[in-house]
Amino acid sequence: MTVVVFFLLLFTAVPIALVLALTAMWYIQASGNTVLFASYPQQLFSAIESYGLLAIPLFMLAGELMNEGGLTRRLIALARIFVGGFRGGLAYINLVANMMMAAIIGSAASQIAIMSRAMVPAMQQEGYPRPYSAAITAAGGLLSPIIPPSMLFVLFGVMAQVPIAEMFLAGVLPGLVLGFAFFIVIAVVGLVQQYPKGEWPSRRQALHDFLWGLPALLIPVIIIGGILWGVATPTESAALASLVALLIGRFVYRDLKLTLLPEVLRRTAINAGLVIMLIAAAGVFGWVVIYEQLPQMAASWIAALTTDPFIFLLLMIGVLLLVGMVIDGIAALILVVPILLPIAQNQFDISTYQFGVVVCLTLVMGLLTPPVGAGLYVASSMTGVPPMRIFRSLLPFLLATLVTLILLAWQPWLTEGLIGR
């Protein structure tokens, strides 16, 4: 009945956080372990009792300030210089801008929300179907877990006790590979659907857009450079990025009006509250899953099937795709890493960095896959397109992500090459 209650709540449009929290309550009551109710509030709180999670609202604030301060618009204009003239040019611009934003925000859900407001209306005006426009923007959110900075990499680095700076380096090549795979998808879809051919900007316009885009590029330099050089923690880098976005938007581009700050802070608080509540609910849901020892049974089953590291990673990808479909990425990461990482290291001699990149990207795919698919609901709420219509347009991008995952599982050097291991 717990499974029935979960899907009943899910398909009656109950918010995802409440679905997870109420399902956990139902299980406690139905199993007769009512003593667990005493620990329920504690589990909700412990899921969000982390200094690192403070980076989430700060990265969201940086994104909102960039949007209101004109930085996002300048990054989009900068992307137009490099890819704007291809067929389906605005789709390429959307993807390149998403890659730039992935190096700033670090949160897939926040990136989808911000870029949906910036790109989908523009693409619709140029004749692109709204579901396809929303799908490209949502697919761009898959770049957030591997292009640094990454919330999941920060959390994984803490759990696996590896340097976060090295985890960030491990994600650079996979991020470029995934971006290239998305470029191929856009090219094929553009040819099949005969989307409009873009226009290259004039030399004068390109120079203007390039120079005006440079201040906006300071944000990823500050975030990534500060973390890699040991000047600031990810949370401190997020705070610095918010401050610099405020200063550039107010005094360089002069698009940011101080009267807009209360609304920016309000939106940031609401969006961060939604994410934090989802993490808390996922934490208590995961607590119930652990109580039933489901992850341990899954891990034992996988380890008994093969002695080949590549096959193990493929099996792990299959299981984690299912896990990511019903549990938030951060909560799922907390569940699976303590169980699967020792198996990967001790029985299969798999690099911690390769394991971390594969796990994080696989779990974030669940952000865009039913039945939970929180990213689908974010894109839907921002664009007005039904989630399943976005999902149908997303399928080629999800297939490209799956191919990339298989490549990362097959070739460890893609994650270890820049680290020098």
C-alpha positions as CSV (number, residue, x, y, z in Angstrom):
1,M,0.0,0.0,0.0
2,T,2.9,2.4,0.5
3,V,3.7,2.2,-3.2
4,V,0.1,2.8,-4.0
5,V,-0.1,5.8,-1.7
6,F,3.1,7.2,-3.3
7,F,1.7,7.1,-6.8
8,L,-1.7,8.2,-5.8
9,L,-0.4,11.3,-4.2
10,L,2.0,11.9,-7.1
11,F,-0.7,11.7,-9.8
12,T,-3.1,13.8,-7.9
13,A,-0.7,16.8,-8.3
14,V,0.4,16.9,-4.6
15,P,3.7,18.8,-4.4
16,I,6.7,16.4,-4.6
17,A,8.0,17.3,-1.2
18,L,4.7,16.5,0.4
19,V,4.5,13.2,-1.6
20,L,7.7,12.1,-0.1
21,A,7.0,13.3,3.5
22,L,3.4,11.9,3.5
23,T,4.5,8.5,2.0
24,A,7.1,8.2,4.8
25,M,4.4,8.9,7.4
26,W,2.1,6.4,5.8
27,Y,4.8,3.7,5.9
28,I,5.5,4.4,9.6
29,Q,1.8,4.1,10.5
30,A,1.2,1.0,8.3
31,S,4.2,-0.9,9.5
32,G,3.2,-0.5,13.1
33,N,6.6,1.2,14.0
34,T,4.8,4.3,15.3
35,V,7.8,4.9,17.7
36,L,9.6,6.2,14.6
37,F,7.2,9.2,14.6
38,A,9.3,10.6,17.5
39,S,12.3,10.7,15.2
40,Y,10.4,12.1,12.2
41,P,11.1,15.9,12.9
42,Q,14.7,15.1,13.8
43,Q,15.2,13.3,10.4
44,L,13.6,16.2,8.6
45,F,16.0,18.6,10.2
46,S,19.1,16.5,9.9
47,A,18.7,16.3,6.1
48,I,19.3,20.0,5.8
49,E,21.7,20.5,8.7
50,S,24.7,21.2,6.5
51,Y,26.8,24.3,6.0
52,G,27.3,23.3,2.4
53,L,23.6,23.6,1.7
54,L,23.9,27.3,2.4
55,A,25.5,27.5,-1.1
56,I,22.2,26.7,-2.7
57,P,20.3,29.9,-1.9
58,L,23.5,31.9,-2.5
59,F,24.0,30.4,-6.0
60,M,20.3,31.0,-6.6
61,L,20.7,34.6,-5.6
62,A,23.7,35.0,-7.9
63,G,21.6,33.7,-10.8
64,E,18.7,36.0,-10.0
65,L,21.0,39.0,-9.8
66,M,22.6,38.0,-13.1
67,N,19.2,37.8,-14.7
68,E,18.0,41.1,-13.4
69,G,21.4,42.8,-13.8
70,G,21.6,42.0,-17.5
71,L,24.5,39.5,-17.1
72,T,22.5,36.6,-18.5
73,R,21.5,38.6,-21.5
74,R,25.2,39.5,-22.2
75,L,26.2,35.8,-21.8
76,I,23.5,34.9,-24.4
77,A,24.9,37.6,-26.7
78,L,28.4,36.2,-26.2
79,A,27.2,32.7,-27.0
80,R,25.6,34.1,-30.3
81,I,29.1,35.1,-31.5
82,F,30.3,31.4,-31.5
83,V,27.2,29.4,-32.6
84,G,24.4,31.9,-33.6
85,G,24.8,31.4,-37.4
86,F,24.1,27.6,-37.5
87,R,20.7,26.1,-38.4
88,G,18.7,26.2,-35.2
89,G,21.1,28.9,-34.0
90,L,19.0,29.9,-31.0
91,A,19.0,26.3,-29.8
92,Y,22.8,26.3,-29.8
93,I,22.9,29.7,-28.1
94,N,20.6,28.3,-25.4
95,L,22.9,25.3,-24.9
96,V,26.2,27.4,-24.8
97,A,24.5,29.9,-22.4
98,N,23.5,27.0,-20.2
99,M,27.1,25.7,-20.1
100,M,28.2,29.2,-19.0
101,M,25.4,29.3,-16.4
102,A,26.3,25.8,-15.2
103,A,29.7,27.2,-14.2
104,I,28.0,29.8,-12.1
105,I,24.8,28.4,-10.4
106,G,25.8,24.8,-9.6
107,S,22.1,23.8,-9.1
108,A,20.2,22.1,-11.9
109,A,16.8,23.1,-10.7
110,S,17.8,26.8,-10.3
111,Q,19.5,26.8,-13.7
112,I,16.4,25.4,-15.4
113,A,14.2,28.0,-13.6
114,I,16.4,31.0,-14.6
115,M,17.2,29.9,-18.2
116,S,13.6,29.0,-18.8
117,R,12.6,32.6,-18.2
118,A,15.4,33.9,-20.3
119,M,15.4,31.6,-23.3
120,V,12.1,30.0,-23.9
121,P,10.1,33.2,-24.8
122,A,12.9,34.3,-27.2
123,M,13.0,30.9,-28.9
124,Q,9.2,30.9,-29.3
125,Q,9.3,34.3,-30.9
126,E,11.7,32.9,-33.6
127,G,9.4,30.0,-34.4
128,Y,10.7,27.2,-32.2
129,P,8.0,24.9,-30.6
130,R,7.6,25.8,-27.0
131,P,8.0,22.2,-25.7
132,Y,11.3,21.8,-27.7
133,S,12.5,25.2,-26.3
134,A,11.7,24.1,-22.8
135,A,13.3,20.7,-23.4
136,I,16.6,22.2,-24.4
137,T,16.6,24.5,-21.4
138,A,15.8,21.6,-19.1
139,A,18.5,19.4,-20.7
140,G,21.0,22.2,-20.0
141,G,20.3,21.6,-16.3
142,L,22.0,18.2,-16.7
143,L,25.3,20.1,-17.2
144,S,25.1,21.5,-13.6
145,P,26.1,18.3,-11.8
146,I,29.4,17.9,-13.7
147,I,30.5,21.4,-14.9
148,P,32.0,23.0,-11.7
149,P,30.8,24.3,-9.4
150,S,28.4,21.4,-8.5
151,M,26.3,21.0,-5.4
152,L,26.5,17.2,-5.8
153,F,30.3,17.2,-6.2
154,V,30.6,19.2,-3.0
155,L,28.4,16.8,-1.2
156,F,30.1,13.7,-2.7
157,G,33.6,15.1,-2.0
158,V,32.7,15.5,1.7
159,M,31.2,12.0,1.9
160,A,34.0,10.3,0.0
161,Q,36.7,12.4,1.7
162,V,38.3,13.5,-1.5
163,P,39.4,17.1,-2.3
164,I,36.5,19.1,-3.7
165,A,38.8,20.9,-6.1
166,E,39.9,17.6,-7.6
167,M,36.2,16.6,-8.0
168,F,35.6,19.8,-9.9
169,L,38.5,19.0,-12.2
170,A,37.1,15.5,-12.7
171,G,33.9,17.0,-14.1
172,V,35.4,19.3,-16.7
173,L,36.0,16.8,-19.5
174,P,32.8,14.9,-19.0
175,G,30.9,18.2,-19.0
176,L,32.5,19.0,-22.4
177,V,31.7,15.6,-23.8
178,L,28.0,15.9,-22.7
179,G,27.8,19.4,-24.2
180,F,29.2,18.0,-27.5
181,A,26.6,15.2,-27.4
182,F,23.9,17.8,-27.0
183,F,25.3,19.8,-29.9
184,I,24.9,16.7,-32.1
185,V,21.3,16.2,-30.9
186,I,20.4,19.8,-31.7
187,A,22.1,19.6,-35.2
188,V,20.1,16.4,-36.1
189,V,16.8,17.7,-34.7
190,G,17.4,21.1,-36.5
191,L,17.9,19.3,-39.9
192,V,15.0,17.0,-39.5
193,Q,12.6,19.7,-38.3
194,Q,14.1,22.4,-40.6
195,Y,14.4,24.9,-37.8
196,P,15.3,28.5,-38.9
197,K,18.9,29.2,-39.8
198,G,20.5,31.7,-37.5
199,E,22.5,34.8,-38.4
200,W,26.1,35.6,-37.6
201,P,26.5,39.0,-35.9
202,S,28.6,41.6,-37.8
203,R,32.3,42.0,-36.9
204,R,31.5,45.2,-35.1
205,Q,28.5,43.7,-33.2
206,A,30.6,40.6,-32.3
207,L,33.4,42.8,-30.9
208,H,30.8,44.8,-28.9
209,D,29.1,41.7,-27.5
210,F,32.5,40.1,-26.7
211,L,33.7,43.1,-24.7
212,W,30.5,43.5,-22.9
213,G,30.3,39.8,-22.1
214,L,33.7,39.8,-20.4
215,P,32.5,41.3,-17.1
216,A,29.8,38.6,-16.9
217,L,32.5,36.0,-17.4
218,L,34.1,37.2,-14.2
219,I,31.5,35.3,-12.2
220,P,32.6,31.7,-13.2
221,V,36.2,32.8,-12.8
222,I,35.6,34.0,-9.3
223,I,33.6,30.9,-8.3
224,I,35.9,28.2,-9.9
225,G,39.2,30.0,-9.4
226,G,38.4,30.8,-5.7
227,I,37.6,27.1,-5.0
228,L,40.5,25.6,-7.0
229,W,43.1,28.0,-5.6
230,G,41.9,27.5,-2.1
231,V,40.9,31.1,-1.6
232,A,37.3,30.4,-0.7
233,T,35.0,27.5,0.1
234,P,32.1,26.8,-2.4
235,T,29.7,28.6,0.0
236,E,32.0,31.6,0.2
237,S,32.5,31.6,-3.5
238,A,28.7,31.7,-4.0
239,A,28.5,34.7,-1.7
240,L,31.3,36.4,-3.6
241,A,29.6,35.6,-6.9
242,S,26.3,37.2,-5.6
243,L,28.2,40.3,-4.5
244,V,30.1,40.7,-7.9
245,A,26.8,40.0,-9.8
246,L,25.2,42.8,-7.8
247,L,28.1,45.3,-8.5
248,I,28.4,44.5,-12.2
249,G,24.6,44.6,-12.7
250,R,24.3,47.9,-10.8
251,F,27.5,49.8,-11.8
252,V,28.8,48.3,-15.0
253,Y,25.7,47.3,-17.0
254,R,23.4,49.6,-14.9
255,D,20.4,47.3,-15.6
256,L,19.9,46.4,-11.9
257,K,17.6,48.8,-10.1
258,L,17.9,48.8,-6.3
259,T,14.1,48.9,-6.1
260,L,14.1,45.4,-7.6
261,L,16.2,43.9,-4.8
262,P,13.3,43.0,-2.5
263,E,11.6,41.1,-5.3
264,V,14.8,39.3,-6.2
265,L,15.3,38.3,-2.6
266,R,11.7,37.2,-2.3
267,R,12.0,35.0,-5.4
268,T,15.3,33.6,-4.1
269,A,13.8,32.8,-0.7
270,I,10.8,31.1,-2.2
271,N,12.8,29.0,-4.7
272,A,15.4,28.1,-2.1
273,G,12.7,27.2,0.4
274,L,11.2,24.8,-2.2
275,V,14.5,23.1,-2.8
276,I,15.4,22.9,0.9
277,M,12.0,21.5,1.7
278,L,12.4,18.9,-1.0
279,I,15.8,17.9,0.4
280,A,14.3,17.6,3.9
281,A,11.4,15.5,2.6
282,A,13.8,13.3,0.5
283,G,15.9,12.8,3.6
284,V,13.0,11.4,5.7
285,F,11.9,9.3,2.7
286,G,15.4,8.0,2.3
287,W,15.4,7.3,6.1
288,V,12.5,5.0,5.6
289,V,14.1,3.3,2.6
290,I,17.3,2.7,4.6
291,Y,15.1,1.3,7.5
292,E,13.8,-1.3,5.1
293,Q,17.4,-2.0,3.9
294,L,16.5,-1.7,0.3
295,P,19.8,-0.1,-0.8
296,Q,21.8,-2.8,0.9
297,M,19.9,-5.5,-0.9
298,A,20.4,-3.8,-4.2
299,A,24.1,-3.4,-3.7
300,S,24.5,-7.0,-2.7
301,W,22.6,-8.1,-5.8
302,I,24.8,-6.0,-8.1
303,A,28.0,-7.2,-6.5
304,A,26.9,-10.8,-6.9
305,L,26.3,-10.5,-10.7
306,T,29.7,-9.6,-12.1
307,T,33.4,-9.2,-11.4
308,D,34.0,-6.7,-14.3
309,P,34.3,-3.0,-13.3
310,F,32.6,-1.8,-16.5
311,I,29.6,-4.2,-16.1
312,F,29.4,-3.2,-12.5
313,L,29.2,0.5,-13.5
314,L,26.5,-0.3,-16.1
315,L,24.4,-2.2,-13.6
316,M,24.9,0.7,-11.1
317,I,23.7,3.2,-13.8
318,G,20.6,1.1,-14.4
319,V,19.7,0.9,-10.7
320,L,20.5,4.6,-10.0
321,L,18.3,5.7,-12.9
322,L,15.4,4.0,-11.1
323,V,16.5,5.5,-7.7
324,G,16.8,9.0,-9.3
325,M,13.3,8.7,-10.7
326,V,11.7,8.7,-7.2
327,I,14.3,10.3,-4.9
328,D,15.9,13.7,-5.1
329,G,19.5,13.7,-6.3
330,I,21.0,15.0,-3.0
331,A,19.0,12.6,-0.9
332,A,19.8,9.7,-3.2
333,L,23.5,10.5,-3.1
334,I,23.4,10.4,0.7
335,L,21.7,7.0,0.4
336,V,23.9,5.2,-2.2
337,V,27.4,6.5,-1.7
338,P,28.1,4.9,1.7
339,I,26.8,1.6,0.3
340,L,28.2,1.5,-3.3
341,L,31.5,3.4,-2.9
342,P,33.2,0.7,-0.8
343,I,32.1,-2.0,-3.2
344,A,33.4,0.0,-6.2
345,Q,36.7,0.7,-4.5
346,N,37.4,-2.6,-2.8
347,Q,35.9,-5.2,-5.1
348,F,36.3,-3.5,-8.5
349,D,39.2,-1.0,-7.9
350,I,37.2,1.8,-9.5
351,S,38.5,5.4,-9.1
352,T,36.6,7.5,-6.6
353,Y,36.5,10.3,-9.1
354,Q,35.1,8.1,-11.9
355,F,32.5,6.7,-9.5
356,G,31.5,10.1,-8.3
357,V,31.0,11.7,-11.7
358,V,29.0,8.7,-13.0
359,V,26.8,8.6,-9.9
360,C,26.1,12.3,-9.8
361,L,25.2,12.5,-13.5
362,T,23.0,9.4,-13.3
363,L,21.1,10.6,-10.3
364,V,20.5,14.0,-11.9
365,M,18.9,12.3,-14.9
366,G,16.1,11.5,-12.5
367,L,15.5,15.2,-12.3
368,L,14.0,15.0,-15.8
369,T,12.4,11.6,-15.8
370,P,8.9,10.7,-14.5
371,P,7.3,9.9,-12.1
372,V,8.9,12.5,-9.8
373,G,11.0,14.6,-12.3
374,A,11.3,17.7,-10.3
375,G,13.1,19.5,-13.1
376,L,10.3,18.7,-15.4
377,Y,7.9,20.4,-13.1
378,V,10.2,23.4,-12.7
379,A,10.4,23.8,-16.5
380,S,6.7,23.3,-16.8
381,S,5.8,25.9,-14.2
382,M,8.2,28.4,-15.8
383,T,7.0,27.9,-19.4
384,G,3.4,26.7,-19.1
385,V,4.1,23.5,-21.1
386,P,2.7,20.2,-19.7
387,P,5.5,18.1,-18.2
388,M,5.0,15.1,-20.4
389,R,5.2,17.2,-23.6
390,I,8.6,18.5,-22.3
391,F,9.6,14.9,-21.6
392,R,8.8,13.7,-25.1
393,S,11.0,16.5,-26.5
394,L,13.7,15.6,-24.0
395,L,14.1,12.0,-25.0
396,P,16.9,12.6,-27.5
397,F,18.9,14.5,-24.9
398,L,18.3,11.9,-22.3
399,L,19.6,9.2,-24.8
400,A,22.7,11.3,-25.4
401,T,23.2,11.6,-21.7
402,L,22.9,7.8,-21.3
403,V,25.5,7.3,-24.1
404,T,27.8,9.7,-22.3
405,L,27.4,7.8,-19.1
406,I,28.4,4.6,-20.8
407,L,31.4,6.3,-22.3
408,L,32.4,7.6,-18.8
409,A,32.0,4.1,-17.4
410,W,34.2,2.6,-20.1
411,Q,37.0,5.2,-20.2
412,P,38.2,6.2,-16.7
413,W,40.7,8.8,-18.2
414,L,37.8,11.1,-19.0
415,T,37.4,11.7,-15.3
416,E,41.0,11.3,-14.2
417,G,42.9,13.0,-17.0
418,L,43.0,16.5,-15.6
419,I,43.7,15.3,-12.1
420,G,46.8,13.4,-13.3
421,R,45.9,10.0,-11.8
